[in-house]
Amino acid sequence: MGLWGAVSIGVGGMVGGGIFAVLGLSVELARGGTPVAFAVAGVVALITAASYARLSVRYAGPGGTVVFLDRVFGNSMHVGALNVLLWFSYVVMLALYAHAFGSYGAVFFPKGGGWLVLHGLITVAIVVPAVLNLASAKVVGKAETYVVVIKITILLFFLAVGVKGVEPARLATDTWVPMLPLVAGGMIIFVAYEGFELIANTGADIRKPDRNLPLAFYISVGFVVLLYVAIAIVVVGNLSLASIVDARDYALAEAAKPFLGQTGFTLIAVAALLSTFSAINATLYGASRLCYTIAKEGELPVQLERQMWGAPAEGLVVTTVLALILANVADLSAISTLGSAGFLSVFAVVNAANFRDEESWGAGRALSALGVLACSAAFVTMVWQSVGDNPSTAWVLAALFGGAGVLEVVYRTVGTKGPRKRRRQAKVTRTL
């Protein structure tokens, strides 16, 4: 896999989740300040991407975040639980993207197709990429490159045509929510940016990692921040807030109607299907390798290390099944909150890992410290706003974090056997 294959993995993971899955939700939360909400979340993502760029080169290989945390902090119960939380967050993202795929696909059926069509599309959106991921990293990289080029071309066309119809009054500060809820809204849709973390999992497959890994992070995140802000401006500037909220599940396609008519609606809906499909494709690529590495590090059952045709087959199957269940039973807002909470927590610790791994104070270490503060503050703000709006969210978040902790505790205290435990400890000692 070359530089542009890795960039495509990152852009594919971000754009499919960000614009097409949570744009309507972000407008519902931030109103006319939606472009600012995306920009604030983008700044947090850029700071964290700097830590990922350095750690990905230093600890290049499959697994990405799991390897970073285990090498810097050691293979402990707490680190293991955090790694499992990251895996759970991947499952949440797959459910989010599949839900968006089903919502956009349903608009092509009379009266939305009904429950059966929606959930049939959701299921297909996860199963087909899972089969594709059993092929090889080369196939995934090529598929991502082609799909990303198509969907970015459509989105740039959308921007070029739609910018002429933007009404500045729709974006005026009197249409914004107060600053604290606005920032909280930006953090709830932080899942729009989490896809850049997938690039870290290409370390074993990418050519010239010292050069290409950092470039892939900076290019993909920087481009997507600009893209999101521009699209948010065009959407909010062309449609009333009520219209966007009413079409929350397919807001971007609805936003194309004022200047492109039904043809524009159809074009954006097709782009949404391509985007969410590629996001699932990219996320399954990373999630299956993440699951494999967590098992390899001794933090999940050894069975998840098994491979088929060079791909971590059992980890892929388990991830796929969990995503199918969540995508078919959960609410869009709850999924988004879960995903953002999980990734903000993990990203705060990744920034802390880079801070600890730096040999001396400098720009890199200062940026990592800022990343810890930014992710932590974003997490607290988001949870405060979410629980305040809907107290039951606290139980959902508790289930996510508690589930990761309980699974790791149970596995380490009950599921590990002597030989496996000794093998894991010996491996960590050799690595350190």
FIGUMAR-940059 format. One line per field, with one value per residue (C-alpha): chain; x, y, z; residue number from 1; residue in three letters. Coordinates in nm, 2 decimals. Each point is the difference from the previous one (the first is absolute). Layout:
BEGIN
ch = A,...
x = X,...
y = Y,...
z = Z,...
i = NUM,...
aa = ALA,...
***
This chain:
BEGIN
ch = A,A,A,A,A,A,A,A,A,A,A,A,A,A,A,A,A,A,A,A,A,A,A,A,A,A,A,A,A,A,A,A,A,A,A,A,A,A,A,A,A,A,A,A,A,A,A,A,A,A,A,A,A,A,A,A,A,A,A,A,A,A,A,A,A,A,A,A,A,A,A,A,A,A,A,A,A,A,A,A,A,A,A,A,A,A,A,A,A,A,A,A,A,A,A,A,A,A,A,A,A,A,A,A,A,A,A,A,A,A,A,A,A,A,A,A,A,A,A,A,A,A,A,A,A,A,A,A,A,A,A,A,A,A,A,A,A,A,A,A,A,A,A,A,A,A,A,A,A,A,A,A,A,A,A,A,A,A,A,A,A,A,A,A,A,A,A,A,A,A,A,A,A,A,A,A,A,A,A,A,A,A,A,A,A,A,A,A,A,A,A,A,A,A,A,A,A,A,A,A,A,A,A,A,A,A,A,A,A,A,A,A,A,A,A,A,A,A,A,A,A,A,A,A,A,A,A,A,A,A,A,A,A,A,A,A,A,A,A,A,A,A,A,A,A,A,A,A,A,A,A,A,A,A,A,A,A,A,A,A,A,A,A,A,A,A,A,A,A,A,A,A,A,A,A,A,A,A,A,A,A,A,A,A,A,A,A,A,A,A,A,A,A,A,A,A,A,A,A,A,A,A,A,A,A,A,A,A,A,A,A,A,A,A,A,A,A,A,A,A,A,A,A,A,A,A,A,A,A,A,A,A,A,A,A,A,A,A,A,A,A,A,A,A,A,A,A,A,A,A,A,A,A,A,A,A,A,A,A,A,A,A,A,A,A,A,A,A,A,A,A,A,A,A,A,A,A,A,A,A,A,A,A,A,A,A,A,A,A,A,A,A,A,A,A,A,A,A,A,A,A,A,A,A,A,A,A,A,A,A,A,A,A,A,A,A,A,A,A,A,A,A,A,A,A,A,A,A,A,A,A,A
x = 0.00,0.14,-0.06,-0.33,-0.14,0.06,-0.14,-0.30,-0.05,0.00,-0.22,-0.23,-0.05,-0.05,-0.22,-0.24,-0.06,0.01,-0.20,-0.25,-0.06,-0.01,-0.05,-0.37,0.07,0.27,-0.24,-0.26,0.25,0.20,-0.26,0.16,0.33,0.05,0.31,0.16,-0.09,0.18,0.30,0.04,-0.02,0.25,0.25,-0.01,0.04,0.30,0.18,-0.05,0.11,0.34,0.04,-0.12,0.25,0.30,-0.11,-0.10,0.36,0.16,-0.22,-0.09,-0.21,-0.35,-0.21,0.09,-0.14,0.02,0.37,0.06,-0.17,0.15,0.36,-0.02,-0.21,0.06,-0.25,-0.22,-0.36,-0.08,0.17,-0.17,-0.34,0.08,0.09,-0.32,-0.19,0.17,-0.12,-0.36,0.02,0.08,-0.31,-0.20,0.13,-0.08,-0.36,-0.01,0.12,-0.23,-0.30,0.09,0.03,-0.34,-0.16,0.14,-0.07,-0.36,-0.08,0.01,-0.29,-0.37,-0.09,0.34,-0.04,-0.10,0.17,0.10,0.18,0.18,0.14,0.07,0.22,0.17,0.08,0.13,0.22,0.19,0.01,0.13,0.30,0.08,0.03,0.22,0.23,0.07,0.18,0.31,0.13,0.08,-0.37,-0.12,0.24,-0.09,-0.37,0.03,0.20,-0.26,-0.30,0.16,0.08,-0.36,-0.16,0.24,-0.06,-0.38,0.04,0.22,-0.25,-0.27,0.21,0.08,-0.37,-0.15,0.23,-0.18,-0.33,0.13,-0.19,0.23,-0.30,-0.04,0.35,-0.02,0.10,-0.35,-0.08,0.26,-0.06,0.21,0.37,0.02,-0.29,0.15,0.34,-0.18,-0.19,0.33,0.13,-0.31,0.06,0.38,-0.06,0.02,0.38,0.08,0.08,0.36,0.09,-0.04,0.32,0.20,-0.11,0.17,0.35,0.08,-0.14,0.11,0.32,0.26,-0.18,0.24,-0.12,-0.34,-0.16,0.03,-0.09,-0.31,-0.12,0.06,-0.14,-0.31,-0.10,0.09,-0.20,-0.30,-0.02,-0.02,-0.25,-0.23,0.00,-0.07,-0.29,-0.15,0.00,-0.17,-0.26,-0.10,0.02,-0.24,-0.26,-0.21,0.10,-0.35,0.04,0.34,-0.12,-0.31,0.23,0.27,0.08,0.06,0.07,0.28,-0.22,-0.29,0.24,0.07,-0.36,-0.01,0.27,0.01,-0.36,-0.09,0.31,0.22,-0.18,0.06,0.36,0.08,-0.19,0.22,0.31,-0.13,-0.03,0.35,0.14,-0.16,0.08,0.37,0.00,-0.12,0.26,0.28,-0.13,-0.03,0.36,0.12,-0.23,0.09,0.37,-0.06,-0.18,0.28,0.26,-0.19,-0.01,0.37,0.08,-0.18,-0.30,-0.27,-0.04,0.27,-0.26,-0.02,0.36,-0.10,0.04,-0.15,0.16,0.23,-0.30,-0.09,-0.31,-0.15,0.05,-0.17,-0.30,-0.05,0.02,-0.24,-0.26,0.02,-0.04,-0.30,-0.18,0.07,-0.09,-0.34,-0.11,0.16,-0.10,0.21,0.05,0.10,0.25,0.16,0.04,0.15,0.25,0.11,0.04,0.21,0.23,0.05,0.11,0.24,0.14,0.07,0.21,0.18,0.10,0.12,0.20,0.18,0.06,0.16,0.20,0.16,0.36,0.00,-0.23,-0.06,-0.28,-0.11,-0.02,-0.19,-0.24,-0.06,-0.08,-0.24,-0.16,-0.06,-0.16,-0.21,-0.13,-0.07,-0.19,-0.19,-0.10,-0.13,-0.18,-0.17,-0.11,-0.13,-0.21,-0.12,-0.10,-0.16,-0.22,-0.07,0.08,-0.03,0.32,0.19,-0.10,0.09,0.35,0.04,-0.08,0.27,0.28,-0.11,-0.03,0.35,0.13,-0.20,0.10,0.37,-0.02,-0.19,0.24,0.31,-0.12,-0.20,0.08,0.38,0.19,0.35,0.18,-0.19,0.08,0.37,0.02,-0.15,0.23,0.30,-0.10,-0.05,0.33,0.18,-0.17,0.08
y = 0.00,0.34,0.35,0.06,-0.33,0.09,0.35,-0.16,-0.23,0.31,0.22,-0.30,-0.06,0.37,0.12,-0.29,0.04,0.38,0.16,-0.27,-0.15,0.29,0.32,0.02,-0.08,0.28,0.26,-0.11,0.06,0.30,0.17,0.29,-0.06,-0.34,0.10,0.12,-0.33,-0.19,0.23,-0.04,-0.38,0.02,0.19,-0.28,-0.26,0.18,0.03,-0.37,-0.09,0.15,-0.25,-0.29,0.10,-0.03,-0.31,-0.18,0.04,-0.10,-0.31,-0.08,-0.31,-0.14,0.10,0.37,0.14,-0.33,-0.03,0.36,-0.03,-0.34,0.11,0.33,-0.09,-0.38,-0.29,0.07,-0.06,0.37,0.02,-0.32,0.14,0.32,-0.21,-0.19,0.33,0.10,-0.32,0.06,0.35,-0.14,-0.22,0.31,0.18,-0.29,0.02,0.37,-0.03,-0.29,0.20,0.28,-0.23,-0.15,0.34,0.14,-0.33,0.00,0.33,-0.19,-0.22,0.11,0.16,-0.08,-0.38,-0.06,-0.17,-0.31,0.19,0.23,-0.29,-0.21,0.28,0.04,-0.37,0.00,0.31,-0.20,-0.35,0.09,0.21,-0.28,-0.25,0.26,0.03,-0.37,0.06,0.21,0.34,0.07,-0.06,0.22,0.28,0.00,-0.01,0.29,0.21,-0.03,0.06,0.30,0.16,-0.04,0.13,0.29,0.11,0.00,0.20,0.26,0.04,0.04,0.28,0.17,0.02,0.05,0.29,0.24,-0.05,0.05,0.25,0.16,0.07,-0.37,-0.02,0.32,-0.02,0.05,-0.34,-0.17,-0.18,0.13,-0.08,-0.28,-0.20,0.08,-0.15,-0.30,-0.05,0.00,-0.27,-0.22,-0.01,-0.05,-0.34,0.20,0.00,-0.33,-0.17,0.14,-0.25,-0.28,0.12,-0.13,-0.35,0.01,0.00,-0.35,0.04,0.35,0.07,0.25,0.03,0.27,0.24,-0.12,-0.05,0.36,0.14,-0.22,0.13,0.37,-0.01,-0.19,0.19,0.34,-0.06,-0.14,0.29,0.25,-0.22,-0.03,0.37,0.09,-0.26,0.12,0.36,-0.10,-0.22,0.24,0.29,-0.16,-0.17,0.11,-0.16,-0.16,-0.16,-0.15,-0.14,-0.15,-0.18,-0.08,-0.35,0.12,0.37,0.05,-0.14,0.23,0.30,-0.06,0.05,0.38,0.04,-0.34,-0.12,-0.37,-0.09,0.15,-0.19,-0.32,0.08,0.07,-0.30,-0.22,0.17,-0.07,-0.37,-0.01,0.20,-0.20,-0.33,0.11,0.11,-0.35,-0.15,0.20,-0.04,-0.38,0.00,0.18,-0.17,-0.35,0.07,0.18,-0.30,-0.23,0.22,0.02,-0.38,-0.02,0.22,-0.24,0.23,-0.21,-0.37,-0.17,-0.12,0.36,-0.03,-0.25,0.11,-0.10,0.10,0.24,0.18,-0.03,-0.20,-0.08,0.36,0.12,-0.24,0.10,0.37,-0.04,-0.19,0.26,0.28,-0.17,-0.03,0.36,0.16,-0.17,0.09,0.33,0.36,0.24,0.26,-0.26,-0.17,0.34,0.08,-0.34,0.02,0.36,-0.09,-0.31,0.16,0.32,-0.21,-0.21,0.31,0.17,-0.30,-0.02,0.37,-0.09,-0.29,0.23,0.25,-0.28,-0.14,0.33,0.02,0.37,0.30,0.16,0.09,-0.37,-0.06,0.33,-0.08,-0.34,0.16,0.23,-0.31,-0.16,0.31,0.05,-0.35,-0.02,0.34,-0.11,-0.32,0.17,0.26,-0.26,-0.22,0.29,0.12,-0.34,-0.11,0.33,-0.03,-0.37,-0.15,-0.36,0.07,-0.05,-0.36,-0.05,0.14,-0.20,-0.32,0.09,0.08,-0.26,-0.27,0.06,-0.02,-0.30,-0.20,0.07,-0.09,-0.32,-0.11,0.07,-0.16,-0.29,-0.05,0.00,-0.32,-0.04,-0.07,0.29,0.23,-0.09,0.04,0.35,0.11,-0.13,0.18,0.33,-0.03,-0.06,0.30,0.24
z = 0.00,-0.10,0.14,-0.18,0.11,0.36,-0.05,-0.16,0.30,0.23,-0.22,-0.07,0.38,0.08,-0.28,0.00,0.37,0.02,-0.26,-0.10,0.34,0.25,-0.20,0.08,0.37,0.01,-0.14,0.26,0.28,-0.12,-0.23,-0.20,0.17,-0.16,-0.20,0.32,0.18,-0.28,0.01,0.38,-0.02,-0.29,0.21,0.26,-0.28,-0.15,0.33,0.07,-0.36,0.08,0.28,-0.22,-0.27,0.23,0.18,-0.33,-0.13,0.33,0.05,-0.37,-0.04,0.02,0.29,0.02,0.32,0.19,-0.06,0.09,0.34,0.09,-0.09,0.18,0.31,0.01,-0.03,0.30,0.09,-0.05,-0.34,-0.11,0.10,-0.20,-0.30,0.02,0.03,-0.33,-0.17,0.14,-0.15,-0.34,0.03,0.09,-0.31,-0.23,0.13,-0.06,-0.36,-0.07,0.14,-0.24,-0.29,0.07,0.04,-0.33,-0.18,0.12,-0.19,-0.33,0.11,-0.01,0.34,0.13,-0.04,0.36,0.29,-0.20,-0.27,0.24,0.21,-0.31,-0.13,0.33,0.01,-0.36,0.07,0.27,-0.15,-0.35,0.12,0.25,-0.29,-0.19,0.30,-0.01,-0.34,0.08,0.11,-0.36,-0.10,0.28,-0.09,-0.36,0.07,0.24,-0.25,-0.28,0.23,0.17,-0.33,-0.12,0.32,0.05,-0.36,0.06,0.32,-0.16,-0.28,0.28,0.15,-0.32,-0.10,0.35,0.12,-0.23,0.19,0.35,0.20,0.26,0.23,0.06,0.14,0.21,0.37,0.11,-0.15,0.22,0.32,0.30,-0.02,0.26,-0.16,-0.34,0.10,0.16,-0.32,-0.19,0.23,-0.03,-0.38,0.06,-0.16,-0.33,0.04,0.18,-0.33,-0.02,0.27,-0.26,-0.17,0.30,-0.09,-0.34,0.15,-0.10,-0.36,-0.10,-0.21,0.15,0.34,0.13,-0.27,-0.10,0.34,0.13,-0.34,-0.01,0.34,-0.08,-0.35,0.08,0.32,-0.13,-0.32,0.18,0.25,-0.29,-0.18,0.30,0.08,-0.37,-0.03,0.33,-0.13,-0.32,0.16,0.28,-0.24,-0.25,0.22,0.30,0.32,0.03,-0.34,0.09,0.33,-0.17,-0.25,0.27,-0.13,-0.36,0.06,-0.26,-0.28,0.11,-0.01,-0.37,-0.10,0.00,-0.26,-0.17,0.03,0.01,-0.21,0.27,0.27,-0.18,-0.08,0.37,0.11,-0.23,0.14,0.35,-0.08,-0.14,0.30,0.27,-0.17,-0.03,0.36,0.11,-0.23,0.16,0.35,-0.03,-0.13,0.31,0.25,-0.10,0.03,0.33,0.14,-0.12,0.16,0.33,0.01,-0.10,0.30,0.23,0.07,-0.19,-0.07,-0.21,-0.25,-0.13,-0.13,-0.27,-0.36,-0.34,-0.33,0.19,0.17,0.38,-0.08,0.34,0.13,-0.32,0.05,0.37,-0.09,-0.28,0.21,0.28,-0.25,-0.16,0.34,0.11,-0.34,-0.01,0.35,0.11,-0.05,-0.22,0.28,0.25,-0.24,-0.08,0.37,0.08,-0.29,0.09,0.37,-0.08,-0.24,0.20,0.30,-0.20,-0.18,0.33,0.11,-0.34,0.04,0.35,-0.15,-0.25,0.28,0.21,-0.29,-0.10,0.13,0.08,0.00,-0.34,-0.24,-0.03,0.37,0.06,-0.27,0.15,0.34,-0.17,-0.17,0.34,0.13,-0.31,-0.02,0.37,0.00,-0.31,0.16,0.32,-0.19,-0.23,0.29,0.20,-0.29,-0.10,0.35,0.07,-0.32,0.06,0.34,-0.14,-0.20,0.32,0.01,-0.36,0.06,0.31,-0.20,-0.26,0.25,0.26,-0.27,-0.12,0.36,0.10,-0.31,0.06,0.37,-0.06,-0.28,0.20,0.32,-0.15,-0.37,0.00,0.06,0.13,-0.33,-0.18,0.29,0.01,-0.38,0.02,0.28,-0.18,-0.32,0.18,0.18,-0.33,-0.16,0.28
i = 1,2,3,4,5,6,7,8,9,10,11,12,13,14,15,16,17,18,19,20,21,22,23,24,25,26,27,28,29,30,31,32,33,34,35,36,37,38,39,40,41,42,43,44,45,46,47,48,49,50,51,52,53,54,55,56,57,58,59,60,61,62,63,64,65,66,67,68,69,70,71,72,73,74,75,76,77,78,79,80,81,82,83,84,85,86,87,88,89,90,91,92,93,94,95,96,97,98,99,100,101,102,103,104,105,106,107,108,109,110,111,112,113,114,115,116,117,118,119,120,121,122,123,124,125,126,127,128,129,130,131,132,133,134,135,136,137,138,139,140,141,142,143,144,145,146,147,148,149,150,151,152,153,154,155,156,157,158,159,160,161,162,163,164,165,166,167,168,169,170,171,172,173,174,175,176,177,178,179,180,181,182,183,184,185,186,187,188,189,190,191,192,193,194,195,196,197,198,199,200,201,202,203,204,205,206,207,208,209,210,211,212,213,214,215,216,217,218,219,220,221,222,223,224,225,226,227,228,229,230,231,232,233,234,235,236,237,238,239,240,241,242,243,244,245,246,247,248,249,250,251,252,253,254,255,256,257,258,259,260,261,262,263,264,265,266,267,268,269,270,271,272,273,274,275,276,277,278,279,280,281,282,283,284,285,286,287,288,289,290,291,292,293,294,295,296,297,298,299,300,301,302,303,304,305,306,307,308,309,310,311,312,313,314,315,316,317,318,319,320,321,322,323,324,325,326,327,328,329,330,331,332,333,334,335,336,337,338,339,340,341,342,343,344,345,346,347,348,349,350,351,352,353,354,355,356,357,358,359,360,361,362,363,364,365,366,367,368,369,370,371,372,373,374,375,376,377,378,379,380,381,382,383,384,385,386,387,388,389,390,391,392,393,394,395,396,397,398,399,400,401,402,403,404,405,406,407,408,409,410,411,412,413,414,415,416,417,418,419,420,421,422,423,424,425,426,427,428,429,430,431,432
aa = MET,GLY,LEU,TRP,GLY,ALA,VAL,SER,ILE,GLY,VAL,GLY,GLY,MET,VAL,GLY,GLY,GLY,ILE,PHE,ALA,VAL,LEU,GLY,LEU,SER,VAL,GLU,LEU,ALA,ARG,GLY,GLY,THR,PRO,VAL,ALA,PHE,ALA,VAL,ALA,GLY,VAL,VAL,ALA,LEU,ILE,THR,ALA,ALA,SER,TYR,ALA,ARG,LEU,SER,VAL,ARG,TYR,ALA,GLY,PRO,GLY,GLY,THR,VAL,VAL,PHE,LEU,ASP,ARG,VAL,PHE,GLY,ASN,SER,MET,HIS,VAL,GLY,ALA,LEU,ASN,VAL,LEU,LEU,TRP,PHE,SER,TYR,VAL,VAL,MET,LEU,ALA,LEU,TYR,ALA,HIS,ALA,PHE,GLY,SER,TYR,GLY,ALA,VAL,PHE,PHE,PRO,LYS,GLY,GLY,GLY,TRP,LEU,VAL,LEU,HIS,GLY,LEU,ILE,THR,VAL,ALA,ILE,VAL,VAL,PRO,ALA,VAL,LEU,ASN,LEU,ALA,SER,ALA,LYS,VAL,VAL,GLY,LYS,ALA,GLU,THR,TYR,VAL,VAL,VAL,ILE,LYS,ILE,THR,ILE,LEU,LEU,PHE,PHE,LEU,ALA,VAL,GLY,VAL,LYS,GLY,VAL,GLU,PRO,ALA,ARG,LEU,ALA,THR,ASP,THR,TRP,VAL,PRO,MET,LEU,PRO,LEU,VAL,ALA,GLY,GLY,MET,ILE,ILE,PHE,VAL,ALA,TYR,GLU,GLY,PHE,GLU,LEU,ILE,ALA,ASN,THR,GLY,ALA,ASP,ILE,ARG,LYS,PRO,ASP,ARG,ASN,LEU,PRO,LEU,ALA,PHE,TYR,ILE,SER,VAL,GLY,PHE,VAL,VAL,LEU,LEU,TYR,VAL,ALA,ILE,ALA,ILE,VAL,VAL,VAL,GLY,ASN,LEU,SER,LEU,ALA,SER,ILE,VAL,ASP,ALA,ARG,ASP,TYR,ALA,LEU,ALA,GLU,ALA,ALA,LYS,PRO,PHE,LEU,GLY,GLN,THR,GLY,PHE,THR,LEU,ILE,ALA,VAL,ALA,ALA,LEU,LEU,SER,THR,PHE,SER,ALA,ILE,ASN,ALA,THR,LEU,TYR,GLY,ALA,SER,ARG,LEU,CYS,TYR,THR,ILE,ALA,LYS,GLU,GLY,GLU,LEU,PRO,VAL,GLN,LEU,GLU,ARG,GLN,MET,TRP,GLY,ALA,PRO,ALA,GLU,GLY,LEU,VAL,VAL,THR,THR,VAL,LEU,ALA,LEU,ILE,LEU,ALA,ASN,VAL,ALA,ASP,LEU,SER,ALA,ILE,SER,THR,LEU,GLY,SER,ALA,GLY,PHE,LEU,SER,VAL,PHE,ALA,VAL,VAL,ASN,ALA,ALA,ASN,PHE,ARG,ASP,GLU,GLU,SER,TRP,GLY,ALA,GLY,ARG,ALA,LEU,SER,ALA,LEU,GLY,VAL,LEU,ALA,CYS,SER,ALA,ALA,PHE,VAL,THR,MET,VAL,TRP,GLN,SER,VAL,GLY,ASP,ASN,PRO,SER,THR,ALA,TRP,VAL,LEU,ALA,ALA,LEU,PHE,GLY,GLY,ALA,GLY,VAL,LEU,GLU,VAL,VAL,TYR,ARG,THR,VAL,GLY,THR,LYS,GLY,PRO,ARG,LYS,ARG,ARG,ARG,GLN,ALA,LYS,VAL,THR,ARG,THR,LEU
***
